[in-house]
């Protein structure tokens, strides 16, 4: 299946996942998604699986060095 949809980025660099794509992926408000970028800079988006979420939670605890006020100020607009 091929579906081509274009969206504009907001001033916060956010984009809405179009309804057709949300329906195909089975996405609902509050769901998590995973972005995978290949060597050709093409992006695959998919609904996060329980193992994706568990990996993210496990990784979270290792990033405590990035919790300073200076880091927050430097990276808040990303």
Secondary structure, DSSP 4 states (H G I P E B T S, - for coil): ----------TTS--PPPHHHHHHHT--TT--EEEEE-TTS-EEEEEPPHHHHHHHHHHHTT-GGG-SHHHHHHHTT-
